[in-house]
Amino acid sequence: MKNKNIILGVTASIAAYKACDIIRRLKERDLSVTVIMTKDAEEFITPLTLQTLSGNKVHRGMFDLASEEYNVEHVSLADKADAILVAPATANIIGKVANGLCDDLLSCVIMATKAPVVFAPAMNDGMYSNKILQDNIAKLKNAGYKFIGPIKGKLANGKMGIGHLAEVDTIVKETATVIK
Ligand SMILES: Cc1cc2nc3c(=O)[nH]c(=O)nc-3n(C[C@H](O)[C@H](O)[C@H](O)COP(=O)(O)O)c2cc1C
């Protein structure tokens, strides 16, 4: 899969550290990985780690000044993407996209892209079973967005429940299938 660009959206879940493994596995498939992380995701994992592993600039803020050539960053990232994978995907990013909200770089890029978008949710089982979240997922699936997991497993509070991030292997394999 040479010359294909994946945008990996990393959001503020306790599972954010698994983005490291996802990057490594996508790169093993010769995919170029560019990370966009939310502001709150930086509470869980550092941009430096994601930048070092991906080998590409980590995009963070909507209003960061362009460092090299000038372009409207959210539009150029959206155009460049062959697929967008949001892993882990919080209830918040799912809710924002489902309702057309674009108040940060990741939600703007998802809104602007014509590439396939895949969400791998991770959250507490209470959040996952919430009817509004379920309605948001159904709305997004209906609009053509793909979901991988979550699965049953150990959650952040130590209890078992549905909301655990799908296996990295599954996420990477399924994402590869949506790239044209
Ligand atoms: C320790 C901790 C763990 C969290 N884990 C999750 C999670 O796994 N999934 C989730 O949807 N929200 C989780 N949250 C809540 C999100 O961090 C919060 O909704 C955040 O504002 C989401 O921001 P983002 O979607 O812009 O990244 C967690 C919060 C804390 C303090």
The ligand as an SDF file (V2000), in Angstrom:
LIG
                    3D

 31 33  0  0  0  0  0  0  0  0999 V2000
   -8.9090    9.1250   33.1550 C   0  0  0  0  0  0  0  0  0  0  0  0
   -9.9150    9.4390   32.0790 C   0  0  0  0  0  0  0  0  0  0  0  0
  -10.1790    8.4960   31.1160 C   0  0  0  0  0  0  0  0  0  0  0  0
  -11.1140    8.7710   30.0980 C   0  0  0  0  0  0  0  0  0  0  0  0
  -11.3530    7.8020   29.1710 N   0  0  0  0  0  0  0  0  0  0  0  0
  -12.2980    8.0320   28.2350 C   0  0  0  0  0  0  0  0  0  0  0  0
  -12.5980    7.0390   27.2870 C   0  0  0  0  0  0  0  0  0  0  0  0
  -11.9830    5.9430   27.2590 O   0  0  0  0  0  0  0  0  0  0  0  0
  -13.5610    7.2970   26.3690 N   0  0  0  0  0  0  0  0  0  0  0  0
  -14.2520    8.4770   26.3450 C   0  0  0  0  0  0  0  0  0  0  0  0
  -15.1380    8.6330   25.5030 O   0  0  0  0  0  0  0  0  0  0  0  0
  -13.9670    9.4740   27.2230 N   0  0  0  0  0  0  0  0  0  0  0  0
  -13.0110    9.2650   28.1660 C   0  0  0  0  0  0  0  0  0  0  0  0
  -12.7310   10.2630   29.0570 N   0  0  0  0  0  0  0  0  0  0  0  0
  -13.4080   11.5590   28.9330 C   0  0  0  0  0  0  0  0  0  0  0  0
  -12.7410   12.3950   27.8130 C   0  0  0  0  0  0  0  0  0  0  0  0
  -11.3580   12.5590   28.0990 O   0  0  0  0  0  0  0  0  0  0  0  0
  -13.4260   13.7590   27.6610 C   0  0  0  0  0  0  0  0  0  0  0  0
  -14.7610   13.5980   27.2460 O   0  0  0  0  0  0  0  0  0  0  0  0
  -12.6560   14.6560   26.6970 C   0  0  0  0  0  0  0  0  0  0  0  0
  -13.1390   15.9840   26.7910 O   0  0  0  0  0  0  0  0  0  0  0  0
  -12.7630   14.1720   25.2540 C   0  0  0  0  0  0  0  0  0  0  0  0
  -12.0040   15.0260   24.4250 O   0  0  0  0  0  0  0  0  0  0  0  0
  -11.7400   14.7360   22.8700 P   0  0  0  0  0  0  0  0  0  0  0  0
  -12.8710   13.9250   22.3490 O   0  0  0  0  0  0  0  0  0  0  0  0
  -11.6930   16.1130   22.2720 O   0  0  0  0  0  0  0  0  0  0  0  0
  -10.4230   14.0690   22.7760 O   0  0  0  0  0  0  0  0  0  0  0  0
  -11.7980   10.0210   30.0720 C   0  0  0  0  0  0  0  0  0  0  0  0
  -11.4770   10.9850   31.0280 C   0  0  0  0  0  0  0  0  0  0  0  0
  -10.5570   10.7000   32.0210 C   0  0  0  0  0  0  0  0  0  0  0  0
  -10.2410   11.7470   33.0450 C   0  0  0  0  0  0  0  0  0  0  0  0
  1  2  1  0
  2  3  1  0
  2 30  2  0
  3  4  2  0
  4  5  1  0
  4 28  1  0
  5  6  2  0
  6  7  1  0
  6 13  1  0
  7  8  2  0
  7  9  1  0
  9 10  1  0
 10 11  2  0
 10 12  1  0
 12 13  2  0
 13 14  1  0
 14 15  1  0
 14 28  1  0
 15 16  1  0
 16 17  1  0
 16 18  1  0
 18 19  1  0
 18 20  1  0
 20 21  1  0
 20 22  1  0
 22 23  1  0
 23 24  1  0
 24 25  2  0
 24 26  1  0
 24 27  1  0
 28 29  2  0
 29 30  1  0
 30 31  1  0
M  END
$$$$
